[in-house]
Amino acid sequence: MGTVDVETEWFLVAKMRAIVETQDPSAKDTDNFTLRRFLRARDLNIEKGSSFFLKYLKWRRKAVPNGFISESEIQNELSQRKVFMQGFDKAGRPIVVCFPAKHDCSKRQIDEHKSFIAYALDKACARMSSGQEKFICIADFKGWTYAHFDIRAYKALLEILQSYYPERLGKALLINVPGIFMKAWKIVYPFIDKNTKEKFIFVDNHKLQETLLENIQDSQLPEIYGGILPLVPIENV
């Protein structure tokens, strides 16, 4: 995406709004910052951005018909206690901490899993302060084995994140990654779009503390990584 001035960007957003509201009146309920994220995700191409956003509205009506996903709909996923939230990084982005080794492939129901992904992303977005549009993720692969590799679940996560929550992920720090995971990563990698690929950072175990503190003040760091904050299960946020 080339560099454009703020005035030009908002002018493009206004043109995009006129297009999407004509095709889907419910777009009137969407704020300009959301439209801008979809436009940016398509390199400020109004036609592509509009199509991208309209696809999102259609998905949202089907996937989250009540406007939110209740805990009762995702009990199996929540019981695995694999996603937590706590603190903010130095850029003011809320921190999501997930543990892929806690994902139980044998119990996974793909529709419930997709709902859980939307639930978690909605929670992350709800914690963003005014003016903040992104979150940071710490993905802790401690204990991960190839038995935890669930390609359908991983593809679902990438599809929902990239197609329906564009420009929301600020950075993903992958920590305690076992060597065997790289075999799985080669399978998943082609499904990650160009902009998102740049946001995944594999952290060297020997530089774990140093890397975390580069991004997060110790007062905002979860206690399991040497900070002072206890992890909070996502449903309690």
Buried (B, 14 or more C-beta within 10 A) or exposed (E): EEEEEEEEBEEBBEEBBEBBBEEBEEBEEBEEEBBBBBBBBBEBBBEBBBBBBBEBBEBBEEBBEEEEBEEEBBEBBBEBEBBBBBBBBEEEBBBBBBBBBBBEEEEBEEEBBBBBBBBBBBBBBEBBEEEBBBBBBBBBBEEBEEEBBBEEBBBBBBBBBBBBBBBBBBBBBBBBBEEEBEEBBEEBEEBBEEBBEEBBEBBEEEEBBEBBBEBBEEEBBBEBBEBEBEBBEBBEB
